[in-house]
Amino acid sequence: MTPNHGPVVVAEFPSELAATLARNAMQEAGIPCQLAGIHTAGFRAEAPGMIRLLVPAAREAEARAIMEDFYSPPDDPEPA
């Protein structure tokens, strides 16, 4: 179990666009968050890496639930 202090990583993204969309979803839910590694993602650096989405440990479960919804495919619209 994670202690209720400090940030925890709830997701990693290969692109700034995907990370920004996830950050926006967290912010809309009122969960403070930050992106780490944005300058080493993709082709911005010699050693590309992933962008990590960090949230306070106390909000981890809520953030992970949002990320599950974020990754799920959209509902099919009803036939016309």
C-alpha positions in Angstrom: 0.0 0.0 0.0 1.3 3.5 -0.9 1.7 6.0 1.9 -0.6 9.1 1.6 2.2 11.5 0.8 4.2 12.5 -2.2 3.2 12.0 -5.9 2.6 8.6 -7.5 2.7 7.7 -11.2 -0.7 6.6 -12.5 0.1 6.5 -16.2 2.8 6.8 -18.8 2.5 8.2 -22.3 4.8 8.2 -25.4 3.5 11.5 -26.7 2.8 14.9 -25.3 -0.7 15.0 -26.8 -1.8 11.8 -25.0 -0.3 13.0 -21.8 -2.0 16.4 -22.1 -5.4 14.8 -22.7 -5.0 12.7 -19.6 -3.8 15.6 -17.5 -6.9 17.6 -18.7 -9.1 14.7 -17.6 -7.5 14.8 -14.1 -7.9 18.5 -13.9 -11.6 18.3 -14.9 -12.1 15.9 -12.0 -10.4 18.3 -9.6 -7.4 16.0 -9.1 -4.1 18.0 -8.9 -1.5 16.5 -11.2 1.7 17.1 -13.1 3.5 15.7 -16.1 7.1 14.6 -15.7 9.5 13.8 -18.5 7.9 15.9 -21.1 11.3 17.1 -22.4 12.7 13.6 -22.9 9.6 12.1 -24.6 9.4 11.2 -28.3 12.3 12.7 -30.3 13.1 15.7 -28.2 16.2 14.2 -26.6 19.0 11.8 -27.4 17.4 9.2 -25.1 13.6 9.4 -25.6 11.4 8.3 -22.7 7.9 8.3 -21.5 5.9 11.2 -20.0 4.6 10.2 -16.5 1.3 11.5 -15.1 1.7 12.1 -11.3 -1.0 12.7 -8.8 -1.0 13.0 -5.0 -0.9 9.5 -3.4 -4.2 10.3 -1.5 -6.0 10.6 -4.9 -4.3 7.6 -6.6 -7.4 5.3 -6.6 -9.6 8.0 -8.0 -7.0 8.9 -10.7 -6.6 5.3 -11.7 -10.4 5.0 -12.1 -10.3 8.0 -14.4 -7.5 6.5 -16.4 -9.4 3.2 -16.9 -12.2 5.3 -18.4 -9.7 7.3 -20.4 -8.3 4.1 -22.0 -11.7 2.5 -22.7 -13.1 2.7 -26.2 -15.9 5.1 -26.8 -19.5 3.8 -26.7 -20.9 3.0 -30.1 -23.6 5.5 -31.1 -27.0 4.1 -31.5 -27.9 3.1 -35.1 -29.8 5.8 -37.0 
